[in-house]
């Protein structure tokens, strides 16, 4: 087990152990840097110490549900992979509960298909004269597809869980799992009893980002089973950044609420900023640690004009902090610097790292599935480049011949056993040809090269450095005809993708392999960095869910915003405040907020009036001269 176990208990940890002993269900509100994961791991180890032997004798386990696979691995490591615990992501855990209930699954799938068909038919019946032909065609095709799938369901003997759904093949996708399992749990008292008997303790991490249906389903288990079942939610509504999350959880009167006000991460000057941001939310005021290793730390709020000098002004801000703090690391981007620049959309990073055209091809012209896979770095059109071409070039430049040969043996048809002549001369000739081809392909990635993605890929396939599947080859050779009625058509995307400069792959890889200082503001929850720059720029970083100018009072609320506030719905102000809090609370040493605005004087007055930070730390270009 890890050092988390040996950390001193906070007052909250002491109370939590009492509740666990009494089988009291609870919610824990743990602010940024408070040691939420430590409390979660302490909960698990306390149960093992006090009741582990009894639970194992009964064949029972303690479930810990995490939001990401990274968190899952981290907690598994913390508890020493002890078999008493079941640690997994929500999708995996839900599937483990239901996978043996195949009859219930089949009933749900049938109802799901029928619901989709009802909606499609209702939509079709309500189509007006202005509805486009491709929308009508898509609707008709979907009705035909789901009708066909429904006819095959009875013949499906077993359902499995994979990435995407194909009901007629017995395949359920991610979305199916989080819709199906909560429904089955909520509507089946026997199933609830089975869950409580198998897992008398279930803890849900990052509860604020958990789907409401999932939360309600497990609450229904607790409502039925009472103190035979302990349900715990560990999270922070102020750190909810995903629209699908429940946020704050309403609990019954017999539950307990715990707050962790500590912040062990941020020094005083950073903590003051995040407390002032949070003050307008749930008013939880966090307390800092004594004798912080970085002393008081520092925080600055820079206000710059929205012009074409953004990057230059960010550099000026960094140089200013380096001088003020006597810290030259603020001027570098090395790993030692541990600096992160947080932008609200990937496009802002793409512009700065030189892969804007590649980004645009995927985000502006590709179907939704490709957009999502591009943002997590797994898009299939990139695989030949990411898995073969770039690794070969990097190995060639480093003169690593053995590794080149290993890679070519896997991907080059020239080195496949079935294609090789028995003679040594033939093998040597092929190796020599591959080496020359690799040398030529490497020049296509030199600085200043204008070689496109299509030119590189065509060269690589012609030289037999790799092979492409038939589908990819059809797009590369231009034999696929565009279908304007198919919203998943890829012809337009590939036309733009193939025109992109191949050198843009370097910036893309640098960004998605986390080798650049840039990250998106939504992607860093749970992380921490010594030095943090938070970019607020509604003009360049347009996002329909967030607006820093509205939050800071620089732009008026829309009619929809005002209605959401009146209806007590999640508003742009709530979402942006939470995101701002998450970003600023990543800083372990220094924090710099950089606002780009069309009126620096107005913004300066507004920021000072909000009292987010002391007036002396509000900096404009005039102060940098």
N, C-alpha and C positions, 0 to 999 in steps of 0.2 A: 504494500500500500504506500501511498505517497505522503509528502509532508503536510498535505491538507489535514490529514487526520490529527497531526500533532499540534496544529495551531490552537491557540487559546480559544475557549468558548466565549462567544459574546453573550450578552444577556438574553438575546433572542434564541441562541442555541440552547441555553439552559431551559427556557420555557418550552422549546420545541421537544426536548427529550421527555418532558413531563406529559405533553400531549400525546406523544407516541406511545408511552407506557399506558395511557388511558384510552388508547384507540380513538382519539378525538380527531376528526377531520379538520382541515385548516387551509388557509391561504397565507402565503408569505409574500409580502411586498418588499422586494430587495432592490434598492436603488443601484445605480451604476457604481461598480468598484466596491460593493459592500461585502463581497465574498459569498454570493448566492450559491455557487457551485460547491464551495467549502461546506456550507450548511447542509446542502443536499447530501454530500458524501458523508458528513458526520451523522446525518439521519440514518443512512444505510448501515454504517458501522455500529451505531447504537443498537439498532434492531438485531444485528448479528450477535452482538455481545449479550444482550438481554434475552433474546428469544430465538436465536439462530438454531440451537439444537432442537427445540420443540417444533419449529417450523419444518426443519428437515425431516424430523421423525414423521410428521404428518404429510410429507410430500408437497409442502407449500413453498412458494417463492415470493420474493419482493420484487415488484416491477418498477422500473424507472424508465420513463418515456422521455426521449430527448427530441430536439427539433432538427438536428443535423447529424450526419454520420460522424463528423469531427467531434462533436460533443459526446456522442455515443462512445467513441474510442477513448476519449479522455476520461470519462467516468469509469469505463471498464478497467482502464489502467489504474485509476485511483483505488478501486475496490479489489484489485489483484485478481480480476477475472474469477471471482468467487462464484461457484455454481448456485449459491443461495439466491443470487440476484439475476434478474432478467433485464438487461439494459439494451434498449433498441430504439429506433426511430418510431414515430407514431404509426406510419404506414405498416412497418414490419410487425409491430406489436398487434395492431388491429387484425392483420391477416392471421397471425398466430392464434388468435382467439377463435376465429370463425372458420378456418380452412377445413376443419373436419365436419362442419355442418353443411354438407353439400346440398341437401334438400332445401334448406333455408336460402342458400345462395341462389339456387335455380329459381325459386319463387321470386326473389328480389330482382334478378336479372329480367325475368319476364315482365314484371311490373315496370321496371326501368325502361325497357324498350317500348312498352305500351304508352308510358308517359311521354316519351319522345315523339312517338307517332301521333299522339293526340295533339301535342303542341305544333308539330309540323302541319298537320291537317287544318288546325285552327288558323295558323299563319296563312296557309294557302287560301283558305276561305275568305280571309280578310285582305288579301292583296288588292291594292287599288290599281288604277290605270298607269300610275307613275312607277310602279315597281319594275325594275330592270329585268330583262330576259334572263340574264345569268343567275339572278336571285331566284326566279321561278324555276329555272332548270336545276339549280342546286337543291332546292326544296323537293322537287320531284324525284331527283336521284336519291336523296336521303330517305324519303318515304319508301322507295323501292328497296333500298339497302336494308333498312330496319325491318321491313316486312319480311324480306328474305331471311334475315337473321332470326327473327321470331319463329319462323317455321323450322329452323334447325335446332332450337334450344333443347327440345325434348330428347334429341339424339345425343346431346353432350353428356358424357358419362362423368366428367370431372372438370372442375374449374381451377385454374391456376392464376397466380398474380404475377404480372409482368409490367413493363413500362407503359404500353398503350393497350387499349381494349380491343378485342375482337371476339364478341360474344359467341358467334357461331363456331369458333374454334376453342371455346372454353377459356378465353383469356380475359382477365380483368385488369384494368389500368389503375394508376394512382388515384384519379378522381373517383373511380368506382369504390375503392376501399374506404375512403373517408366519408362517403355517402351511405354505403351499404351497411357497414358494421355498426355505426351508431344507431341506425334504424332497427337492426336486428336486436341490439342490446335493449333499446328503449321499449320495444314491443314484446319482449319475451322474459317473463319473470324467472323461468327456469335457467335461462342463459345468464341472467344476473347472478343467480345463486351459484352457478358453476364458476363464474369469474371470481366472486368473493371467496369461494372455497379454495381456489387455486392460487389466487393472489390477494391475501388479506390486507396487504399494503400496496397501493399504487401511487407513485409520485410522478407528477407531470412537470417537467422543466420548461422554461420559457412559456408559461401558461398564457401570457397575454397574446401570443401569436398562434395559439391553438384555436382550431375551428370551434364555433359555438356549439355545433351539433355534437362534437366529440366531448366537450366539457359537460354538456347536458346529459349525455348518455352515461358517463361515469358517475355524475351526481345522482342519476336515477338508481344506480346500483347501491350507492350509499344510503339513499332514502329508503330503499327496501330492506337492506341488510343491517342498517344501524351500526352499532359498535362492534359488529363482527368484521367490519370493513373500514379501513382507514384510508381516506383519499387526501392527498396533499398537492396543492398547486404552488409552484415556486416561480415567481415572475415579477414583473414590474409594469403596470399599465402605462407608465410614462415612457417605456421603451418599446411600445407596440409600433412597429413600422410597416407591417403588412396589412393590407386592407381586409383580408379574410380573417384576421385574428379577432378574438372576443374582446380583448382589452381587459377592462375591469370585470371581475367575476362576482356576481351577487351570491351570497351564501346564506344558508338557513341560520336561525338563531342559535342552534346548539353547536355550530362550528366556531372555530377560533380564527382570529386574524392576527398575524404577526407582522411587525415592521422591522426592517433592518436599516436604520438610518446611517450606519457607518459608511464612510468612503475611504478605503485604504489606498486607493490609486492616486487621486489627484492632490497636489499641493494646495495650500490655502488660496493663492491667487486664482487658480483655476476653479477651485471648489466654490468660491464666491460667485463666479460667473454662472456655473451650472445651477446653483441654488436660486439665483435671480431668474434664470430661465424657467425653472421648475415652479417657482412661486406662483405663477399664473395658471399652473395646472392643478396638481393635487396638494400642493403646499407642503409636501414632505421636505423637511430641511435636513440635509445630510451633514454629518460631523466628520471632520478630518482626523487623521492619525497624528499623534504627537511625534515630534522629531522626525518629520518626513525626510527621507534621504536626499531629496532635492530642495530642501528648505522651503521657502515660500513659493518657489516657482515663479512663472510670469504669465501674464495674459495681456493681449493687445487687440484693439478693434480698429482695423484699417478701413478707411472709406475712400474709394478711388472712382474715377469716372468710367462710364461704360464706353470705352473707345478701343482703338486697335493697339493700345499699349498695355493690355492686361498682363501679359506674361512679364514684360519689362517692369511693371509696377509691383508685381508679386516678388520679383527678384530684389527690387529696392526695399521692400518690406523685410525680406529675409536678411539683407545686409544690415538694415537698421537694427533688427533684433540681435544679430551677431555682435554689433558694436555695443548695444545697451547691456547685453548679458555677458559680454566678453566670452562669447561662445562661437568659435569659428566653424563648428559643425553645422550651424544654420546655413552656411553657404555651400554645402556639399550635398550630394545625393548618394553617398556610400551607405552600405549596410550599417556601418558604425553610427551613422547619423540617426538612424531609426526615426526618420521623418516621413510623415504621410500627408499628402495633399488630398483633401476630400472634396469631390465634385458630385453634383447631384445626378448627372447622367453620364453614361459611358462616352457619349459623343464628345464631351469636353476633354476627356483624356485622349480620345482618338485624334482630335485636332492637334493636340500638343505632342503626341508621340508619332504622328505621321502616318496614320492609317485611316484617314477620314473617308476616302473613297471605298475602301474595303468595308468599313463600318456602314456607310450609306447603302451599299449594295444589299447587305443583310437586313438592316433595320428598316430601310425605306422601301424596299422592293421585294422582299422575300415573304413567304407565308409565315404565319405565327410560329409554327413549330421550329422553323429555321432561326427566327429571331431569338427565341428562347435558348436554343442550343448554342447560338453564337455568343450570347451573353455569358454562358458558363464555359465557353471555350471548347465545346464538343461538336460543333456543326460538321456534318459529314462531308460537305464539299471541301473542307479544309484538311481532311485526314491524309490525303496523299502528300500534302505539303508538310504537315505537322509530324506525321509518323515516318516519312521516308525522305523527302527532298531536303528539308532543312537539316535533319540529323546527318544526312550524307555530306552536305556542304560543310557543316561544322566539323565533322570528323576529318574531312579532306583538308580543311584549313589547319587543323591541329596535327595533321600528318599521322593519324591513328589508323594505320592500314588494317590491323587485325579486326578492329571494330567495324570498319567499312565492309570488310569481307563478310562478317557475320550478318550485317544488315542486307547486303546484296544477295546472300544465299537465301534469305527469306523472301525477298521481293523481286529480284531480277529473274525473268524467265530464262536468261542465258545461263544461269547457274543452277537451274533445276536439274535434278538427276536424270529425268526422262529426256532432257534436251541436250545432255552432254555427250560428246564423242569420247571414246575411251582413250584417245591419244593425248599425251601431255601437251603436244603442240597446239591442239585445238583449245585446250583449257587456257594455256598461256595467251593465245591470241584473243580469246574472249576477255580475259582479265585486262589485257592491254587496251582493248577497245573500250571497256567499261571505265578504265582509269582516264582515258582521253575524254570520254563523254562527260565524266564527272568534272574534269578540269574545265571543260567548256561551259558546263551548266553553272559552275561556281562564278564564272565571270558575269553571268546574267544577274547576279546579286551584288555586284560591286557597286560602290557609291557612284551615283550618277547614271546607273543603268536605267534604260527605259523599257526593259523587257516586261511583258505583261504576264499575268497568271496563265493565260492560254498558251503563250509562247513557251513558257517554262514547262508546263505540263505536256504539251505536244512534243517538245524536245525529249523529255524524260521517257515518254512512252515509245517514241520512235527509236531512241537509243536503248530501249529495253532495260532501263534502270528500274522500272516498276511496271506493273500491269494495273489496269483499271477494270472495274466491272462493266458489263454491257451498258447499263443505264448511264453511268458516268461518261462512257465513250460516246454515246449518242448525243449527249449535250455538248461534249467537246468537239465533235465533228459536225455539229449544227444540223442534225437530221431530225430533231424533235420539232414538231410544228406547234406553235402557240395556240392554246385554247382559251379564248377570252371569256368563256362561260365557266371556267374552272378557277376558283379562287386560290387553289393550291398549285396552279401552273408555275413552273420554274423557268420558263424560257427567258422572260424579261430579266429575272434575277441573274441567270447564268451569263446573259449577254453583258451585263454590267460587271459581274464578278470577274469574267475572263479579261476584261479591259483594264482591271486594276493593276497598277505597278506591283510586280512581285516583291519588291523590296519593302512594301508596306507590311509584309508578313513579320518582319523583324519587330516593328513597333507593336503589332498585335500580340506576338508571342511574349514580348517583354512585359506587356501590361497584364495578360492573363496568366502568366507564370509568376506574377507578383514580384517582378524584378524592377519595376518602376516605382516612383514615389506616389503614384496616383491610385486612389480607390474610390468607389462610389460610396456616398454617404449611407446608403441602405445596406451596404455589404460588409460593414465593419463592426456590427454589434458584437460585443464580447471580446473584441481585440483591444489592445492598448499600445501606445507609441510614446516615445520620449517627447517628440516634437510634433505638433499637429497644426495644420493650416486648414481652416474650414472656409470654402469658397461659397459666398452667397451671391448668385448672379441669375436673376430671373430672366434676363434677356438671352444670354447664351445657353443657360441651363433650363430651358422651358420644360415644365412638367405640370400636367393637369392636376396632380394631387397636392402639390406644394407651392407656396409662394412666400418667400422671405420678405418681400416688400409689403405684402399684406400684414404679415406677422409684426413687422416693425413699424407699421402705421404709415408707410410711404405710398400705399396704394389702397384705394377704397374697396370695401367688401362688395362683392356682386350681390345681385338679388338672391341668387341661389345660396350664397354664403350666409346671408342674413336669415333666410328661411331655415337653413340647417341649424343655425344657432337658436332660433325660436323653437324649433322642434326638438331641441336637445340631441341633435344628430352629430356625428363626427364631422367636424368642419375643417376647412383648409387651415384655420388657425390652430386647431388641435393637432392635426397631422404634422404641420411644419414645426410647431413648438416641440413635439416629441422628437422629431428628427434632429432638430438643432441641439436638444439636450443630449441625445445619443452621441452626436458628433463631438461636441465640446468635452464630453466626459471621457473621451479616449486618451486625453493628455496626461502623461505621467510627470512631465517636467514643465513644458511650455505650451501655451495655446495662442494661436493667432487667428482671428476671424477677419476675413477680407470681404468687404461688401463692395460690389460694383453697382453704381447707381447713376441715373441721369441728372441728379441734383445733389452734389456733394454737400453744399451748405444746409439744405433742408434735411438731409439724412443725418448730418452731424448733430443738428439740434434734436432730432428725434431720438437718436441713440442715447444722447446725454440725458434726455427727459425720461427715458425708460429705466435708467440707472442699472443697466445690465452690468456695467463695468465703470470704474471710476473715470472721471472726466479726463484726467491726465493720460490715460491709456487709450483714448480715442485719437487716432492719428490720421491726418490727411497728407496729401503730397506736399503741402506747404510746410508741414512739420519735418519732412524728410530732407528738405533742401540743406 
